[in-house]
Each structure stands twice: as C-alpha cells, then as structure tokens.
Amino acid sequence: MRRLRAFVERMNRLGVPLPTVRDPKTGAGSVSLTMVVVSFFVAVMGLIGKISKFLGDVDMSQTLWLLTISCSLYFGRKLSVKPPEPKARKNKNVEK
C-alpha cells in the first residue's frame, strides 16, 4: 500500500504529460487541436471500414458528432472577441 501511495504522490508531483498537437499559430500544445486530429482520424477509419465492409455495420453518427464538437471547440476559440485593453489616462492634476 505504501508503494502505491508513493507512486501516486510521485505522479501527482511530476504530472503525467500528454502528447498534444502543436497549434501552428501559438506554437504551444493544444488539447482542442489534438481532439480535432484524433476525431478526424477516427471518422476516416470508420468510413474506410464502412466502405470496405471490414467493420460490418458501423454507426458513424457518434463519430461525426465528436468531430463536429471538436471542430467547433477549436475554431470557436478563434472567433471569440477579446475585451479591449484599458487605455492609460492622462492625469491633468499632476503637479510638475
């Protein structure tokens, strides 16, 4: 039990890194872009399996919903409007 607790504490302290796709605009790892890529490949593999009859009768509606939601999450964050930054006010009552 101590070894398990020590392992969990070590993982909490170090964190478990997840491989993510790098966003071309920011250069940082993006979870939403990773979801788009993964759901796209799942959809493509499902369509190939459906066309080739390898997977039998495949219901693609859930895969396409996941792709739609992932794409709207990724592209929706680019459509959000940032609030304007406050302008510095000039104080006329400052003594010189």
N, C-alpha and C positions, 0 to 999 in steps of 0.2 A: 504494500500500500504506500509506503514511503517513496519507493522508486516511482510509482505512478504520479504521486503528488509532486515530486521533484521534477519529473518530466513535464507535467502540465505547467508548473510555475516557470520552468525554463522557456517553454514555448510562449507563454504569456509575456515574459520579459523580452524575448528576442523578436517575437512576432513571427508569423508564418507568411512569407512573401508569396503573392500570387502573380503568375505571369500575366501581364496585360499588354495589349497592343498600344503602341505609342501613337498619340494624336499628332498628325502632321503639322498642325498649327502651333501647338504649345510645346511639343517635343516630350511631354510627360506621358506616363502610362495612363490610359483612360479605361475605366471599367465599362462605361457605356459603349465605347467603340469596340471593346472586346466582346460585349454581348451581341452587337450587330454582326461582327465577323462570325462568331460561333453559331448564331441562329441562322445566318445566311448559308453556312456550310451544312448545317443540319437540314435546312429546307432543300438545298440542292441534292444532298444524298437521298433524301426522301423521295424527291421527284425522279431521280435516276432509278431508285428501287421500284417505284411505282410503274415507270415506263418499261423497265426490263422484266417486270413481274417477279423479281427476285425476292422481294419482301412480301409478296401477296397483296392483299387488300389493305392499303395504308390510308389512314385518315390524316390528311395534310392540314386540316383546319387549325389544329392547335399549333402546329409549327409555323404556319403563316401568321397566326395571331402573335406569337412570340417575336417573329421578325418585324411585324408592324409596330409592336410596342417598343422594341429595342431601337428601331429606326426613329420613332417619334421621340424617344428619350434622348438619343444622340443629337438629332437635328433640332429638336426643340430647345435645347440649351443654347444653341447658337442664335435662336430667334428672340431670346429674352432680352429685354431692354435694361441696360444698366442705369441706375439713377445718376443724374448729373452731379459732378463733384462741386462742392460749395466753393464759390469764388471768395478770395480774400478781400475783406472790406478795408477801405482806407479810413482811418480814424482822423477826422478833421480837428479833433480837440487835443491832439498830441502837441505838447509844447516842444519847441525846438531850442 
